[in-house]
Amino acid sequence: MIILILLTAFIGAITGSVLTLRFVEPGGSYESIEERQNTRLTNFLKDSSRRLSPPIDFTESARLVTPAVVHIRAVYGPGDFSLNPLDSYFNPPAKSSGSGVIITDDGFIATNNHVIEDATNLEVVLTNNQRFYAKVIGRDPSTDLALIKIKCKNLPFVKYGNSDAITAGEWVLAIGNPFDLNSTVTAGIVSAMARNIDILHDRNQLQVESFIQTDAAVNPGNSGGALVNLKGELIGINSAIATSTGQFAGYSFAIPVTLVQKVMDDLREFGQVQRGILGVIISNVSADVAEARNLDVVRGVIVDRVNPGSAAEDSGIERGDVITSVDERTVNSVSELQEWVARNRPGETVTVKFRRDGREQSARVVLKNFEGSQELEKLEVRYELEGATFEDLPYRELARMNLDGGVRVIKVSQGKWKRAGITEDFIITHLDKVPVDNVEDLNRILLMKNGGMLVEGLDSGGEKGTFGVDW
């Protein structure tokens, strides 16, 4: 009988313990947070020392990308081609340097706008020490991007990657020319995405800051250089650092390649960015904002104002709406919304989801430009400049003269060209050593000039001629 009683008590104790452990939360029965975490691990990775074996190898990515990252030297003022030989002595030109990324084998180079802004001459130095004078194809201050070009073939270039696919903690390499030290490679991880650090300022308030934040070391001279993944694919253009000293202090910021790709295509095709906008004034939704405005969500961006005649107004978006996604991409901040929208041109349609009065709604928005138009605008090519009229050379004539490009002066009246001694039928092939392919090129190059300019070409008899134009 005693044995039966003891056995029954033991079974009851075990059953009670099991039920207690199963259904009763033990509260503060553990001694430390770490102990609690260790008992609740469900989806954590194994120790990284095992997971990263064999060690990460950066060499292949660096080998692929380094030849396609160039050194850009910008000159401000008369530069090396001043008509006055004493200029360089009494008024030496200001110079700065940065980096660029070759993105096509025929010489298109992506860089930062602030690297080449206001420069009168640009020199590009390759990793093999070849030097070229570059022309500016287009600039976009609102994203701090610029596209320049050198005349060369079969160049190494960096393949576009997908910045949407990267995540915090992923390894990346920054490649550039800090402190004039050519072809410098540093490594780090992605620290965060869609960062806004308030360094860009656009006169129309259209600046886009949605930076990739990394801890790869970036210093002055790295601007315009490549941020790449371990496959050697371009995922960003290094643009800024967070520092109080002007040198690297732990964080750097890169423009995501998905935005770079769109801006580069716009500049190449149109000479300027084709920027589609919603036409709204927005701010971030936070817990405080949600409470103050009685919102049912604590993420997204709230519409503070809808501009009259804007794309947003046409689609029915109203003040107080909380935008939560664009084309199925989640919107958590103003910077994310700006990036998603800025990837599109005027006339293109995006699907915007938003919450209004506790309900999710959707609108198809046909984007407009800043002027309220859905049309794409190309920079005007002027064929009459400062008293001279120009024309493109037909391909047959270029081939006959063994020229890659050039423009003919077909009329000269009073002005700078005539004062320099340039006559009708003169063919301009270079301005300050930069090749001139056509009249559109001539327009682009002249936008950079300020002061003396060296003009090279051929006269009507095929003889080489050189003139100095006081621009």
SVG drawing of the C-alpha trace seen along z (x, -y; Angstrom):
<svg xmlns="http://www.w3.org/2000/svg" viewBox="-12 -92 67 94">
<polyline fill="none" stroke="black" stroke-width="0.4" points="0.0,0.0 2.8,-2.4 4.5,-1.7 1.3,-2.4 0.9,-5.8 4.5,-6.8 4.1,-5.9 0.9,-7.8 2.5,-10.9 5.5,-10.7 3.3,-10.5 1.3,-13.4 4.4,-15.5 5.8,-14.8 2.4,-15.5 2.1,-18.8 5.6,-19.9 5.0,-19.2 1.7,-21.1 3.3,-24.0 6.2,-24.2 3.9,-23.9 1.3,-26.5 2.7,-28.8 5.2,-31.6 8.1,-31.3 8.4,-35.1 11.8,-36.3 13.1,-32.8 16.2,-33.3 19.2,-35.3 20.3,-37.3 19.1,-38.4 21.8,-36.4 20.5,-33.3 17.0,-33.9 18.3,-34.5 20.2,-31.3 17.1,-29.3 15.0,-30.9 17.2,-30.6 15.1,-29.5 16.5,-31.1 19.9,-32.4 22.9,-31.5 25.7,-29.3 28.9,-30.9 30.4,-33.1 33.8,-31.5 32.4,-28.3 30.1,-30.0 32.9,-32.1 35.2,-29.2 37.0,-29.4 37.8,-33.1 36.2,-35.7 38.4,-36.6 38.3,-40.2 41.0,-39.7 38.9,-38.7 36.5,-41.6 39.3,-44.1 41.1,-42.6 38.1,-43.0 37.1,-46.5 40.3,-48.4 41.3,-48.8 37.8,-50.5 38.1,-53.1 39.8,-56.3 41.5,-59.3 39.8,-62.6 41.7,-65.8 39.6,-69.0 41.1,-72.4 39.3,-75.7 40.2,-78.8 42.4,-79.3 44.3,-76.0 46.9,-74.7 45.5,-76.3 45.5,-80.0 46.3,-82.5 48.4,-84.4 51.5,-82.3 51.9,-84.3 48.5,-83.3 49.9,-80.0 52.6,-82.0 50.6,-85.0 47.2,-83.2 47.9,-79.5 44.7,-77.5 42.9,-75.8 42.9,-72.0 41.1,-69.2 40.8,-65.5 38.3,-62.7 37.4,-59.4 35.2,-58.0 33.9,-54.6 34.0,-53.5 30.6,-52.0 31.0,-51.3 33.9,-50.1 33.7,-53.2 34.5,-55.6 31.4,-56.7 32.4,-57.4 30.1,-57.9 31.2,-60.3 29.9,-62.8 28.7,-66.2 30.7,-67.9 33.9,-66.3 33.5,-68.1 31.3,-71.1 32.6,-74.4 35.7,-72.8 37.0,-74.3 39.2,-71.2 38.9,-67.6 41.8,-65.1 41.1,-61.4 44.0,-59.1 43.6,-55.3 45.3,-52.8 47.9,-52.2 48.7,-55.9 47.1,-56.7 45.7,-60.3 42.6,-61.7 40.8,-65.0 37.1,-64.4 33.9,-66.2 30.9,-66.6 27.9,-64.8 25.5,-66.0 25.2,-66.8 22.5,-66.3 23.0,-68.3 19.8,-66.9 21.5,-63.4 25.1,-64.6 25.8,-62.6 27.5,-63.4 28.4,-61.6 31.6,-62.4 33.3,-60.7 36.7,-60.1 37.5,-59.0 38.9,-55.5 37.8,-52.0 37.9,-48.5 38.1,-49.9 37.5,-47.8 34.2,-48.7 32.2,-47.8 29.0,-45.9 25.9,-47.2 24.7,-45.2 21.4,-45.5 21.4,-47.7 17.9,-46.7 19.2,-43.2 21.9,-44.2 21.3,-44.0 22.9,-45.3 25.9,-43.2 26.9,-42.4 30.5,-42.8 31.4,-45.6 34.6,-47.2 35.2,-50.9 37.6,-51.6 39.0,-55.1 41.8,-57.5 41.9,-59.1 44.5,-61.8 45.8,-61.2 46.7,-57.6 45.7,-55.8 43.7,-52.6 43.0,-52.2 40.8,-49.4 39.1,-49.3 36.6,-46.8 33.6,-47.1 30.0,-46.1 26.7,-47.7 25.6,-49.5 22.2,-50.8 20.1,-51.7 18.1,-54.7 20.1,-57.2 19.3,-60.9 22.2,-63.1 21.0,-66.4 24.0,-67.4 22.4,-68.0 20.5,-71.2 18.6,-71.8 17.0,-75.1 13.7,-73.4 13.9,-71.2 14.2,-68.1 17.3,-66.6 17.3,-62.9 19.2,-61.4 18.8,-57.7 22.4,-56.7 23.8,-53.3 25.7,-53.6 28.9,-51.6 31.9,-51.5 34.4,-51.0 37.0,-53.7 36.4,-56.6 38.3,-59.9 38.7,-63.0 39.5,-61.8 37.2,-58.7 34.2,-60.7 32.9,-59.3 34.6,-56.0 33.0,-52.5 31.2,-50.6 31.0,-47.0 29.9,-43.7 32.1,-40.6 31.1,-39.6 32.7,-42.9 29.3,-44.4 28.7,-48.1 26.2,-48.7 26.9,-52.4 28.9,-55.6 30.8,-56.8 29.7,-60.3 30.1,-61.5 31.5,-60.8 30.2,-61.6 33.0,-63.5 33.8,-66.5 37.4,-66.6 37.1,-66.2 38.6,-62.7 37.0,-59.3 35.5,-58.8 33.7,-55.5 30.8,-56.0 30.6,-56.6 27.7,-57.0 27.1,-55.9 24.4,-56.6 22.6,-53.3 23.3,-52.0 19.6,-51.6 19.4,-55.4 22.8,-55.8 21.7,-53.7 18.6,-55.8 20.5,-59.1 23.3,-57.9 20.8,-56.8 19.0,-60.2 22.2,-62.2 23.5,-60.2 20.2,-60.4 19.0,-63.9 21.9,-65.8 19.8,-66.3 17.8,-64.3 14.2,-63.4 12.8,-63.6 9.3,-62.4 7.7,-63.8 4.5,-63.3 4.1,-66.9 3.6,-66.5 5.2,-67.9 5.8,-65.0 7.2,-64.1 8.1,-60.9 5.6,-59.1 6.8,-58.3 5.1,-57.1 4.7,-60.7 3.3,-61.8 0.9,-58.8 -0.3,-59.6 -0.7,-63.4 -2.6,-62.8 -4.5,-59.8 -3.1,-57.6 -3.4,-53.8 0.1,-53.2 3.5,-54.2 5.5,-53.9 5.4,-55.5 5.2,-59.1 2.4,-61.5 1.2,-63.9 1.3,-67.4 0.4,-69.2 -0.6,-68.3 0.5,-70.8 -2.2,-72.1 -2.1,-70.5 0.4,-67.9 0.4,-64.2 -0.7,-63.4 -3.7,-65.7 -4.7,-64.2 -4.7,-60.7 -6.8,-61.6 -4.1,-61.6 -5.0,-64.1 -3.5,-65.9 -3.3,-63.6 -2.9,-60.4 -0.1,-58.1 1.9,-56.6 3.1,-53.1 4.4,-51.7 5.4,-52.6 5.2,-49.9 5.0,-47.3 8.2,-48.6 7.6,-49.4 8.1,-53.1 9.4,-53.6 10.8,-57.1 10.9,-60.2 14.3,-59.2 12.9,-55.9 9.8,-57.5 12.1,-60.0 14.3,-57.2 11.5,-55.0 9.8,-57.9 13.1,-59.4 13.8,-56.2 11.0,-57.1 10.6,-59.6 7.7,-62.0 4.9,-60.2 5.6,-56.9 3.0,-55.4 3.6,-54.3 1.2,-52.5 1.0,-54.3 -0.6,-52.6 -1.7,-54.8 -3.9,-54.7 -6.8,-57.1 -9.3,-57.0 -8.0,-53.6 -8.4,-52.0 -5.7,-51.0 -6.3,-52.6 -4.3,-52.5 -3.8,-55.0 -2.1,-54.9 -0.1,-58.1 1.2,-59.4 4.3,-61.4 5.0,-64.9 8.2,-67.0 8.7,-70.1 7.0,-72.3 3.9,-70.1 4.5,-68.4 4.6,-64.7 6.9,-65.4 10.6,-64.5 12.9,-67.4 16.2,-67.4 18.8,-70.1 18.7,-72.4 21.6,-72.2 22.6,-75.6 24.2,-75.9 24.9,-79.6 27.3,-80.5 29.0,-83.9 28.9,-85.1 29.7,-81.8 27.5,-79.2 28.4,-75.5 27.3,-72.2 28.0,-68.5 30.3,-66.8 28.6,-64.0 30.0,-60.5 31.3,-60.3 33.4,-63.4 34.7,-62.3 35.8,-59.0 37.5,-60.8 39.5,-63.0 40.2,-60.1 38.5,-61.9 36.5,-60.4 34.4,-63.6 34.4,-67.4 32.3,-70.4 32.6,-72.9 32.4,-76.6 30.0,-77.7 29.6,-81.4 31.7,-83.8 30.5,-87.3 31.7,-89.8 32.5,-88.0 35.1,-85.9 35.7,-83.3 36.5,-86.0 38.7,-87.9 40.7,-84.7 41.2,-84.4 39.0,-81.4 37.5,-81.5 34.7,-79.8 35.2,-76.1 37.6,-75.6 36.9,-72.2 37.1,-72.1 38.3,-68.7 39.5,-69.6 38.8,-72.2 41.4,-72.2 42.5,-68.7 39.0,-67.4 37.7,-65.7 34.7,-67.4 32.5,-64.9 29.6,-67.1 27.8,-70.4 26.1,-68.8 29.6,-68.0 30.7,-71.6 27.8,-72.9 28.6,-70.6 32.3,-71.5 31.7,-75.3 29.5,-75.2 32.6,-74.3 34.8,-77.0 35.8,-80.3 38.8,-82.2 41.3,-81.2 40.6,-78.2 42.8,-76.2 41.0,-75.4 42.5,-72.8 41.4,-71.6 41.9,-71.6 41.4,-74.3 39.7,-73.9 42.9,-72.5 43.3,-69.9 46.2,-71.7 46.3,-71.6 45.5,-74.9 45.5,-76.1 43.8,-79.2 43.4,-80.7 39.8,-81.9 39.3,-84.2 36.1,-82.7"/>
</svg>
